[in-house]
Amino acid sequence: MASVQDRVKSVTARILEVDESAIKDDDNFSADLGAESIQSIELVASFEEEFGIEMDEEQALSVDTVEKAVAFIAQVCQEQGVEV
């Protein structure tokens, strides 16, 4: 199974229509990858679907970089007993 990082990058590339190989860990979703507010909401929903978790939307939307998203999602998975 792909790592949390790989899965986050894959979802991000699909939703934001960017090349997955160009996504760096320290990329900011809005400043570097061009996410607009509606796309940020789509990302949260897509991450929830990808990992089978439920995230607090306000907390999730405050995550601004790829590496922070990976850490946040991994933490939520652990808290909800979802194996990654």
N, C-alpha and C positions, 0 to 999 in steps of 0.2 A: 504494500500500500504506500502511496505517496506520502511524503512528510506534510505536516501542517503548513510549513512554509511553501512547499510546492503547490498545495491545494489552494492556499490563499492567493498565490500569484496567478494560478490558472483562472480562478473566479474573477479576480481583478482584471485580468487581460480580457476576458469574455465580456464583462459588464462595461468596461471603459473603452473597449475596442482598441487596445494597445498591444504591441508585440510583447508576449510573455517574457522573452529573453531580454528585453530592454528594462524590465522592472527590477529595481534595486531595493535592497532591504530598507535603506534610509529614505526612499522616495515618499514624499508627502502626497496623499491621495488627491488633494485639490491642487496644490501648487505645482507639483511635478507631473502628475498623471492626468490632470484636467477634470477631476470629478466635480460635477455640479451637485447641488444639494439633493436633487431627486435621485441622482446616481448613487450618492452616498447611502440613501435609504435602500436602494436596490441592492447595493453591496451587502448591507447588514442582512437583508432578507435572504440573499443568495448564500452568504456564509452560514446562516442558520440552517438552510436547506442542505448545503454541502456536508455539514458536520452533524446534523440531526440534533441541534441544540436550540435553546431559546436564550437570547441575550437581552439585557436591559438596553432599550433603544437609545436612551440618553447617554449611557456609558459608552455604548458601541460607537455612537456618532462622534464622541469626543476623541476617539482613537484616530490619530492623524497620519501615522506612517505604517508602511508595510510591516516592519519588524515589531511595532507595538501591536498591530492587529494579530500577528502570529502569536505573540505572548498572551494577549487578551483571550483569544479563541482557545488556546491550549489550557489556560486557567479555567475558563468556563466549561470546557469539556471535562476537565478533572473534577470540578465541583459537581457536575451533573452526571458523573459516572460514565461518560462516553469515551470509549477507547479510541485513541488516535495513532 
